[in-house]
Amino acid sequence: MLLALETATDQCSVVLYDAAGIRAERLDTRAREQTRLILPMIDEVLAECGLSFADLSAVAFSRGPGSFSGVRINAAVTQALAWTHDLPVVAVSTLQALAQHAASHLGLSCVLAVIDARMNEVYAGAFQLDTSGVMQPLGAEQLAAYDAVSIAAGVQAIVGSGSLLLQGAADLPRHVELGATANDIAYLGWSAFQRGETVDAAQALPVYLRDDAWKKLDQQGKK
């Protein structure tokens, strides 16, 4: 049984997942409530299935990029659970999860996933569906200005909160309403877990892309 967590964007969601698919889930779309919601939601899905942490095989989490506080919360909760209950961890890219959401909900096979990074920048990554139904990266994830994001050949649409901010590629559809949830983290996490792609708690680290994300706004960009 896999526990999947997503707090890297404005929402908070938790899923229990196994070979049969989703066993229990919780989703709350209230912004900036992840710290208060995440632990009770975990308890709720376990209770719904009559399970305890001893029944879990791994924890999958959205490792970013995304909201600085949301990514940090997700990593911290994951590390605490993994250390306390001796569980392996699957770290899933938030951009990959967003691309997977586009594949499952819109039937798209090649997308540019884009999350608003504020300060006139976006996090972006291109992904293509493989034969097993998993969105795989077409190069490195980017932190770039609105007019500097490179768009891979074959991209069918731009998806995510930064979609409308992107300049160029005017002929591509934009789906700003799409966002990753723990369902997408669970799907990708289960696939990776089956392949043995896990890390221990100490390596369950957040990915910000912006190196100075921990600084105050008036310090960012300064050495």
HELIX and SHEET records of a PDB file:
HELIX    1   1 GLN A   34  GLU A   48  1                                  15    
HELIX    2   2 PHE A   53  ASP A   55  5                                   3    
HELIX    3   3 PHE A   68  HIS A   85  1                                  18    
HELIX    4   4 THR A   94  LEU A  106  1                                  13    
HELIX    5   5 SER A  163  LEU A  165  5                                   3    
HELIX    6   6 ALA A  182  GLN A  194  1                                  13    
HELIX    7   7 ALA A  201  GLN A  203  5                                   3    
HELIX    8   8 LEU A  217  GLN A  219  5                                   3    
SHEET    1   A 5 GLY A  21  ASP A  28  0                                        
SHEET    2   A 5 CYS A  12  ASP A  18 -1                                        
SHEET    3   A 5 LEU A   2  GLU A   6 -1                                        
SHEET    4   A 5 ALA A  58  SER A  62  1                                        
SHEET    5   A 5 VAL A  89  VAL A  92  1                                        
SHEET    1   B 5 MET A 135  PRO A 137  0                                        
SHEET    2   B 5 GLU A 121  LEU A 129 -1                                        
SHEET    3   B 5 CYS A 110  ARG A 118 -1                                        
SHEET    4   B 5 ALA A 157  VAL A 159  1                                        
SHEET    5   B 5 ARG A 174  HIS A 175  1                                        
SHEET    1   C 3 MET A 135  PRO A 137  0                                        
SHEET    2   C 3 GLU A 121  LEU A 129 -1                                        
SHEET    3   C 3 GLN A 142  ALA A 145 -1                                        
END                                                                             
